Amino acid sequence: MASQPNGTIYLGVTSDIARRAYQHRFGLVEGFTKKHGCTRLVWFEQFDDIQDARTRERQMKSWKRAWKLRLIEEANPAWRDLFDDLSG
């Protein structure tokens, strides 16, 4: 989730990305994303195993910001909100 292109970035794990992105998009979740306006789903990865997803999350949270930005921009150079892709 991001606030805007090159803005604040939030990284998390969920078992239902469409539901969780909706919650963040409309400010239904108190905390970091609401406080910082992280309403755009700009990048995601899917895993079959939640433990693999959590391992990846921990790994990425230790990354430098530039590495995260590069990952987003390689997959989504316009920082388009991918929520619409999930919701049909």
Secondary structure, 3 states (H helix, E strand, C coil): CECCCCCCECCCCCCCHHHHHHHHHCCCCCCHHHHHCCCECCCCCCCCCHHHHHHHHHHHHCCCHHHHHHHHHHHCCCCCCCHHHHHC
